[in-house]
Amino acid sequence: MSDLCSAAAGELVRLIAGREVSAVEVMRAHLARIEKANPRLNAIVTLLPEEALLGEAEKADAAVAAGDPLGPLHGLPVAHKDLTLTRGIRTTFGSPIFADFVPEEDALIVERLRAAGAVTIGKTNTPEFGAGSQTFNAVFGPTRNPHDETKTCGGSSGGAAVALASGMVPIADGSDYGGSLRNPASFCGVVGFRPSPGRVPVWPDETPWFPVPVQGPMARSAADAALMLSAIAGPDPRAPLSLPEPGDAFRKPLGRDFRGVRVAWSTDFGGVPFDARIPAALAPARDGLEAIGCAVDDAAPDMSGAAEAFDRWRAWYFELNWGPLLDRHRESMKDTVIWNIEQGRALGAPALAEASRRWTALLRRARTFFERYEFLALPVSQVPPFELGIEYPTEIAGVTMRSYTDWMASCAWVSLLGCPAVSVPAGETPEGLPVGLQIVGRPRDDFGVLQFAHALERRWSAQALRSRK
């Protein structure tokens, strides 16, 4: 049964469809893993009753027996981030204000996962309103890193990353504004994929034309992330940014020859401070890029103005989404959320205009950069997983962080580029903590980024196999 909890999502789907294992057996295995691991790790904060889950699994088995058409995720347990609306299932946003809130509708991503045959088991932990890359809140407490339970799992999709890394689920959804799919994936040694804006339509959404916040898949491999993406990608009329390509394009084989592909390699992202353990852990990964035939240069786009653009538009976003709550529930909101909302209220039109000018200039420079390079490879996170009691790092390599988001510039600034990006496990610190490599592709080349991640996974897997012989 434990093997079912470590099996690839795609393999579980194949086994269920071929009646080699039942969806009930898969569900029982994952429920047993949750019962064993979740009390320590606190990844899943709302779990549906076992009877209901086994009932849904029985329906999945009945569909197989009847020869009904099966979706690409048929019978897979899936957990949803606690920022995501789930009809009839508590959704708290990690906030005491919504501790007992039960939505009457599903988010679009939940609709699509259910339509693809996945079985919702519950919700994964997140920081309050997704603010910060450290998963803790006043409703459920902190989520612990399965590689070292004294350390943070990152965030804001931290519960999802921990549930995957510990075998509680084979796939999970997450969202990403400044790194919330990529950072926890790096900290927990799984895959987190930030798709191009519009690749996974977001609904409901208070900012339907704003391209920075996205939703996407988390899994334990690039292939499983692609499989999940195939179910949640594709256009929807409710989301004006949605891209027209259908999701089933991501069910194609990921194999590709990368010989001669130009890749930019950066371990400082043009001056961003990094803990020395991060570039050291990723040094062998550069050799991996060259081993699969890539032409690798030390290079990074000019990110001038990114900090100001990110900070101002994030402040605007926080005021728009949660500003009304501040007037009624200030005493129930954490300090960093209050600070970010008030930063938004202090903005004037000239400040946003200047942020827009800097963002536009950044996009022009990035377009030129990606004409030369097909991919940019850089660290996901600027620090390794840190102590659970630290809300966020205030200093990195002697550089003081200005705010609770500064320590994630290596992810946050990438969000402004409108490019797909993935975190793939690529190394570890001397303490044995995971370190992820971030692969950034050209705008809308989501498939290419997943192909690249898949090729690197295969290379590193082959290396590990040889080293054991």
C-alpha positions as CSV (number, residue, x, y, z in Angstrom):
1,M,0.0,0.0,0.0
2,S,2.9,2.4,0.8
3,D,4.1,1.9,-2.8
4,L,0.9,3.5,-4.0
5,C,1.7,6.6,-2.1
6,S,5.1,7.0,-3.9
7,A,3.9,6.0,-7.3
8,A,3.7,8.5,-10.1
9,A,0.3,10.1,-10.7
10,G,0.4,8.9,-14.3
11,E,1.2,5.4,-13.3
12,L,-1.7,5.4,-10.8
13,V,-4.1,6.5,-13.5
14,R,-2.9,3.7,-15.7
15,L,-3.2,1.1,-13.0
16,I,-6.7,2.2,-12.1
17,A,-7.9,2.3,-15.7
18,G,-6.4,-1.2,-16.3
19,R,-8.1,-2.6,-13.2
20,E,-4.6,-3.6,-11.8
21,V,-5.5,-1.6,-8.7
22,S,-8.7,-0.1,-7.6
23,A,-9.4,3.6,-6.9
24,V,-10.6,2.4,-3.4
25,E,-7.2,0.8,-2.8
26,V,-5.4,4.0,-3.9
27,M,-7.7,6.1,-1.6
28,R,-7.2,3.9,1.4
29,A,-3.4,4.0,1.0
30,H,-3.4,7.8,0.9
31,L,-5.8,8.1,3.8
32,A,-3.5,5.8,5.8
33,R,-0.5,8.0,4.9
34,I,-2.4,11.1,5.9
35,E,-3.4,9.6,9.3
36,K,0.3,8.7,9.9
37,A,2.1,11.8,8.7
38,N,-0.3,14.7,8.8
39,P,-0.6,15.1,12.6
40,R,3.2,15.9,12.6
41,L,3.4,17.9,9.4
42,N,0.0,19.8,9.3
43,A,-0.2,19.9,5.6
44,I,-3.9,19.0,5.1
45,V,-6.1,21.3,7.3
46,T,-9.5,20.1,6.2
47,L,-10.0,16.5,5.4
48,L,-13.3,15.1,4.1
49,P,-14.9,12.2,5.9
50,E,-13.4,8.8,5.0
51,E,-16.8,7.4,4.1
52,A,-17.4,10.1,1.6
53,L,-14.0,9.7,0.0
54,L,-14.3,5.9,-0.2
55,G,-17.7,6.4,-1.8
56,E,-16.2,8.6,-4.5
57,A,-13.5,6.1,-5.1
58,E,-16.1,3.4,-5.5
59,K,-17.9,5.5,-8.1
60,A,-14.5,5.8,-9.9
61,D,-14.2,2.0,-9.9
62,A,-17.7,1.6,-11.1
63,A,-17.0,3.8,-14.1
64,V,-14.0,1.7,-15.0
65,A,-16.0,-1.5,-14.7
66,A,-18.8,0.0,-16.9
67,G,-16.3,1.0,-19.6
68,D,-17.3,4.7,-19.2
69,P,-15.0,7.3,-20.7
70,L,-12.3,8.2,-18.1
71,G,-10.7,11.5,-17.5
72,P,-6.9,12.0,-17.5
73,L,-6.8,12.1,-13.6
74,H,-9.4,9.3,-13.0
75,G,-9.4,8.1,-9.4
76,L,-6.5,10.3,-8.2
77,P,-6.8,11.9,-4.7
78,V,-6.2,15.6,-5.0
79,A,-6.0,18.4,-2.3
80,H,-6.8,22.1,-3.0
81,K,-5.0,25.1,-1.6
82,D,-7.0,26.7,1.2
83,L,-7.2,29.9,-0.9
84,T,-9.2,28.1,-3.5
85,L,-13.0,28.0,-3.4
86,T,-14.5,24.6,-2.9
87,R,-18.3,24.2,-2.9
88,G,-19.5,22.8,0.4
89,I,-15.9,22.5,1.8
90,R,-14.5,24.9,4.3
91,T,-12.2,27.5,2.8
92,T,-10.5,29.8,5.3
93,F,-7.9,31.7,3.3
94,G,-5.7,31.0,6.4
95,S,-7.6,33.8,8.2
96,P,-9.7,33.8,11.4
97,I,-12.1,36.1,9.6
98,F,-13.1,33.1,7.4
99,A,-12.5,30.3,9.9
100,D,-16.0,28.8,9.3
101,F,-16.6,30.0,5.7
102,V,-18.1,27.4,3.4
103,P,-18.3,28.5,-0.3
104,E,-21.3,27.8,-2.5
105,E,-19.3,27.5,-5.6
106,D,-16.1,25.9,-6.9
107,A,-13.2,27.7,-8.4
108,L,-12.6,26.9,-12.1
109,I,-9.5,24.9,-11.3
110,V,-11.5,22.7,-8.9
111,E,-14.3,22.3,-11.5
112,R,-11.7,21.1,-14.0
113,L,-9.9,18.7,-11.7
114,R,-13.2,17.1,-10.8
115,A,-14.2,16.8,-14.4
116,A,-10.9,15.1,-15.1
117,G,-11.8,12.4,-12.6
118,A,-9.8,13.5,-9.6
119,V,-11.3,13.1,-6.1
120,T,-11.1,16.1,-3.8
121,I,-9.9,14.9,-0.4
122,G,-9.6,18.3,1.4
123,K,-7.6,21.5,1.7
124,T,-3.9,22.3,2.2
125,N,-2.5,24.9,4.5
126,T,-1.5,28.4,3.4
127,P,-0.4,31.6,5.1
128,E,-3.1,34.2,5.7
129,F,-4.4,35.3,2.3
130,G,-1.3,33.7,0.8
131,A,0.9,36.5,2.1
132,G,4.5,35.4,2.5
133,S,6.5,32.3,1.7
134,Q,6.2,30.8,5.1
135,T,3.2,28.6,5.7
136,F,1.6,29.4,9.1
137,N,-1.6,31.1,10.2
138,A,-3.7,31.8,13.3
139,V,-6.4,29.2,12.3
140,F,-4.3,26.1,11.8
141,G,-0.7,26.9,12.9
142,P,2.5,26.1,11.0
143,T,3.2,23.4,8.4
144,R,6.5,21.6,8.9
145,N,9.1,20.6,6.3
146,P,9.1,16.8,5.9
147,H,12.9,16.8,5.4
148,D,13.4,18.6,8.8
149,E,10.4,19.2,10.9
150,T,12.1,22.2,12.7
151,K,12.2,24.0,9.3
152,T,9.6,25.9,7.2
153,C,8.2,24.3,4.1
154,G,8.0,27.7,2.3
155,G,4.8,29.0,0.9
156,S,2.3,30.1,0.1
157,S,1.4,26.7,-1.4
158,G,3.3,25.1,1.5
159,G,0.7,22.6,2.6
160,A,0.5,21.3,-1.0
161,A,4.2,20.8,-1.3
162,V,4.4,18.9,2.1
163,A,1.5,16.7,1.2
164,L,3.2,15.8,-2.1
165,A,6.7,15.3,-0.5
166,S,5.3,13.0,2.2
167,G,3.1,10.9,-0.1
168,M,-0.3,12.2,1.2
169,V,-1.4,13.0,-2.4
170,P,0.0,12.4,-5.9
171,I,-1.0,15.8,-7.2
172,A,-2.1,19.2,-5.7
173,D,-3.0,22.6,-6.9
174,G,-1.4,25.9,-5.9
175,S,-1.2,29.5,-6.8
176,D,1.7,31.8,-7.4
177,Y,2.1,35.6,-7.2
178,G,5.7,36.0,-6.1
179,G,6.8,32.4,-6.0
180,S,4.1,30.5,-4.1
181,L,4.2,27.5,-6.4
182,R,8.0,27.5,-6.8
183,N,9.4,28.3,-3.4
184,P,7.6,25.5,-1.4
185,A,8.5,23.1,-4.2
186,S,12.1,24.0,-3.8
187,F,12.0,23.8,0.0
188,C,10.3,20.4,-0.1
189,G,12.0,18.7,-3.0
190,V,9.0,18.5,-5.4
191,V,8.0,20.2,-8.7
192,G,6.0,23.4,-8.8
193,F,5.1,24.9,-12.1
194,R,4.1,28.5,-12.7
195,P,2.3,28.6,-16.0
196,S,2.1,31.5,-18.4
197,P,-0.7,34.0,-17.5
198,G,-3.9,32.7,-18.9
199,R,-2.7,29.1,-19.4
200,V,-4.8,28.1,-16.4
201,P,-7.8,30.4,-16.4
202,V,-8.6,31.9,-13.0
203,W,-12.2,32.3,-11.9
204,P,-13.6,33.9,-9.8
205,D,-11.1,36.7,-9.8
206,E,-11.2,40.3,-8.7
207,T,-8.3,41.2,-11.1
208,P,-9.2,39.4,-14.3
209,W,-6.9,41.5,-16.5
210,F,-3.9,41.4,-14.1
211,P,-1.3,38.8,-15.2
212,V,0.9,38.3,-12.1
213,P,-1.2,36.0,-10.0
214,V,-1.6,32.5,-11.6
215,Q,-2.8,29.0,-10.6
216,G,-1.0,25.9,-11.5
217,P,0.0,22.3,-10.8
218,M,2.3,20.7,-8.2
219,A,3.6,17.2,-8.4
220,R,6.6,15.0,-7.8
221,S,7.8,15.1,-11.4
222,A,7.6,17.2,-14.5
223,A,5.6,14.5,-16.3
224,D,3.0,14.5,-13.5
225,A,2.8,18.3,-13.5
226,A,2.2,18.2,-17.3
227,L,-0.5,15.6,-16.8
228,M,-2.3,17.7,-14.3
229,L,-1.8,20.8,-16.4
230,S,-3.5,19.0,-19.3
231,A,-6.7,18.9,-17.2
232,I,-6.7,22.5,-15.9
233,A,-5.4,24.4,-18.9
234,G,-7.5,25.7,-21.8
235,P,-9.7,28.7,-22.5
236,D,-12.7,29.7,-20.5
237,P,-15.0,32.7,-21.4
238,R,-15.1,33.8,-17.7
239,A,-11.4,34.5,-17.7
240,P,-10.4,37.2,-20.3
241,L,-6.7,36.4,-20.2
242,S,-7.2,32.7,-20.9
243,L,-5.1,31.3,-23.8
244,P,-6.8,29.4,-26.6
245,E,-4.7,26.3,-26.7
246,P,-6.5,23.2,-25.3
247,G,-5.1,21.5,-22.3
248,D,-4.7,18.1,-23.9
249,A,-1.6,19.4,-25.7
250,F,0.2,18.8,-22.5
251,R,-0.4,15.0,-22.7
252,K,2.2,14.7,-25.5
253,P,5.5,12.9,-24.6
254,L,8.0,15.3,-23.0
255,G,11.0,13.8,-24.7
256,R,13.2,16.3,-26.6
257,D,16.8,16.6,-27.8
258,F,18.4,19.7,-26.1
259,R,21.7,19.6,-27.9
260,G,22.7,23.1,-29.0
261,V,19.9,24.9,-27.0
262,R,21.2,28.2,-25.6
263,V,20.7,28.5,-21.8
264,A,21.5,31.4,-19.6
265,W,22.9,30.4,-16.1
266,S,22.7,32.8,-13.2
267,T,23.4,32.3,-9.5
268,D,23.1,36.0,-8.6
269,F,20.2,37.2,-10.9
270,G,22.0,40.4,-11.6
271,G,22.9,41.3,-8.0
272,V,20.3,39.5,-5.9
273,P,21.9,38.3,-2.6
274,F,22.0,34.5,-2.1
275,D,23.0,32.4,0.9
276,A,26.3,30.8,-0.2
277,R,24.8,27.3,0.3
278,I,22.4,27.9,-2.6
279,P,24.9,28.4,-5.6
280,A,27.1,25.7,-4.1
281,A,24.2,23.2,-4.0
282,L,23.3,24.0,-7.6
283,A,26.8,23.9,-9.1
284,P,26.5,20.2,-10.3
285,A,23.2,21.2,-12.0
286,R,25.1,23.4,-14.4
287,D,27.1,20.3,-15.4
288,G,23.8,18.6,-16.0
289,L,22.7,21.2,-18.5
290,E,25.9,20.9,-20.4
291,A,25.7,17.1,-20.2
292,I,22.4,17.1,-22.1
293,G,24.0,19.2,-24.8
294,C,23.0,22.8,-23.9
295,A,25.2,25.7,-24.7
296,V,25.4,27.4,-21.3
297,D,26.5,31.1,-20.7
298,D,26.7,33.0,-17.5
299,A,24.0,35.6,-18.1
300,A,20.8,37.2,-16.7
301,P,18.4,39.8,-18.0
302,D,18.7,43.4,-16.7
303,M,16.1,43.5,-13.9
304,S,16.4,47.2,-13.1
305,G,13.2,48.6,-11.8
306,A,11.8,45.1,-10.9
307,A,11.8,45.7,-7.2
308,E,9.8,49.0,-7.4
309,A,7.3,47.6,-9.9
310,F,6.7,44.4,-7.9
311,D,6.3,46.2,-4.6
312,R,3.9,48.8,-5.9
313,W,1.7,46.5,-7.9
314,R,1.6,44.0,-5.0
315,A,0.5,46.8,-2.7
316,W,-2.3,47.8,-5.2
317,Y,-3.4,44.1,-5.4
318,F,-3.6,43.7,-1.7
319,E,-5.6,46.8,-1.2
320,L,-8.0,45.9,-4.0
321,N,-8.6,42.3,-2.7
322,W,-8.5,42.7,1.1
323,G,-8.6,46.4,1.8
324,P,-12.3,46.3,2.7
325,L,-11.6,43.7,5.3
326,L,-9.0,45.9,7.0
327,D,-11.7,48.5,7.9
328,R,-13.8,45.8,9.7
329,H,-11.3,43.2,11.0
330,R,-8.0,44.9,11.6
331,E,-7.6,43.1,14.9
332,S,-7.9,39.7,13.1
333,M,-5.3,40.3,10.4
334,K,-1.5,39.7,10.6
335,D,0.9,42.6,10.6
336,T,2.4,41.9,7.1
337,V,-1.1,41.8,5.5
338,I,-2.0,45.1,7.2
339,W,1.3,46.7,6.1
340,N,0.8,45.6,2.5
341,I,-2.8,46.9,2.3
342,E,-1.7,50.2,3.8
343,Q,1.1,50.4,1.3
344,G,-1.5,50.2,-1.4
345,R,-3.6,52.9,0.2
346,A,-0.6,55.2,0.2
347,L,0.0,54.8,-3.5
348,G,-1.0,57.7,-5.8
349,A,-1.5,57.6,-9.6
350,P,2.1,58.9,-10.2
351,A,3.6,56.0,-8.2
352,L,1.6,53.4,-10.2
353,A,2.4,55.1,-13.5
354,E,6.1,55.0,-12.7
355,A,5.8,51.3,-11.7
356,S,4.0,50.7,-15.0
357,R,6.8,52.4,-17.0
358,R,9.5,50.3,-15.2
359,W,7.5,47.1,-15.8
360,T,7.2,47.9,-19.5
361,A,10.9,48.6,-19.8
362,L,11.6,45.4,-18.0
363,L,9.4,43.4,-20.4
364,R,11.2,44.9,-23.4
365,R,14.6,44.0,-22.1
366,A,13.4,40.5,-21.3
367,R,12.0,40.0,-24.8
368,T,15.4,40.9,-26.2
369,F,17.1,38.5,-23.7
370,F,14.9,35.6,-24.7
371,E,15.6,36.2,-28.3
372,R,19.2,35.1,-27.5
373,Y,18.4,32.4,-24.9
374,E,15.7,29.8,-24.9
375,F,15.9,29.3,-21.2
376,L,17.1,31.0,-18.1
377,A,18.3,28.8,-15.2
378,L,18.7,30.3,-11.7
379,P,18.0,29.4,-8.1
380,V,14.4,29.3,-7.0
381,S,15.1,30.6,-3.5
382,Q,17.7,32.8,-2.0
383,V,18.0,30.9,1.2
384,P,17.6,27.2,2.3
385,P,14.6,26.3,4.5
386,F,14.9,28.2,7.7
387,E,13.7,27.8,11.3
388,L,9.9,27.3,11.7
389,G,9.7,30.2,14.2
390,I,11.2,32.8,11.8
391,E,8.5,34.6,9.9
392,Y,10.9,35.6,7.1
393,P,14.6,36.2,6.7
394,T,15.6,39.8,7.5
395,E,19.1,39.5,6.1
396,I,20.8,37.5,3.4
397,A,24.6,37.5,2.8
398,G,24.9,40.7,4.8
399,V,22.1,42.5,2.9
400,T,19.1,43.7,4.9
401,M,15.7,42.8,3.5
402,R,13.4,45.8,3.2
403,S,10.1,43.8,3.6
404,Y,8.6,40.4,4.1
405,T,8.8,39.7,0.3
406,D,12.3,40.9,-0.4
407,W,13.9,37.5,0.3
408,M,12.0,36.0,-2.6
409,A,13.2,38.4,-5.3
410,S,14.6,35.5,-7.3
411,C,11.1,34.2,-7.8
412,A,9.0,37.4,-7.4
413,W,10.8,39.3,-10.2
414,V,10.4,36.4,-12.5
415,S,6.7,36.7,-12.0
416,L,6.8,40.1,-13.7
417,L,8.2,38.7,-16.9
418,G,5.0,36.8,-17.9
419,C,7.1,33.7,-18.6
420,P,6.4,30.1,-17.5
421,A,8.8,28.9,-14.8
422,V,9.3,25.6,-12.9
423,S,11.0,24.6,-9.7
424,V,12.7,21.2,-10.1
425,P,14.7,19.5,-7.3
426,A,18.4,19.9,-8.2
427,G,20.6,19.7,-5.1
428,E,20.8,19.9,-1.4
429,T,22.6,21.8,1.3
430,P,25.2,20.2,3.6
431,E,22.4,19.7,6.1
432,G,20.5,17.6,3.5
433,L,17.8,20.2,2.8
434,P,16.4,20.4,-0.8
435,V,17.4,23.1,-3.2
436,G,15.4,23.7,-6.4
437,L,16.6,25.0,-9.8
438,Q,14.3,27.5,-11.4
439,I,13.9,27.1,-15.2
440,V,12.3,30.1,-16.9
441,G,11.2,29.8,-20.6
442,R,10.1,32.1,-23.3
443,P,6.6,33.6,-23.0
444,R,3.9,30.9,-23.5
445,D,6.5,28.1,-24.0
446,D,5.0,26.2,-21.1
447,F,5.5,22.8,-22.8
448,G,9.2,23.6,-23.5
449,V,9.8,24.4,-19.8
450,L,8.3,21.1,-18.8
451,Q,10.3,19.3,-21.5
452,F,13.5,20.9,-20.1
453,A,12.7,19.9,-16.5
454,H,11.9,16.4,-17.6
455,A,15.2,16.1,-19.5
456,L,17.1,17.2,-16.4
457,E,15.2,14.8,-14.1
458,R,16.1,11.9,-16.4
459,R,19.8,13.0,-16.5
460,W,20.0,13.3,-12.7
461,S,18.0,10.0,-12.2
462,A,20.5,8.2,-14.5
463,Q,23.4,9.7,-12.6
464,A,21.9,8.6,-9.3
465,L,21.4,5.1,-10.7
466,R,25.1,4.9,-11.8
467,S,26.3,6.1,-8.5
468,R,24.5,3.3,-6.7
469,K,26.0,0.6,-8.8
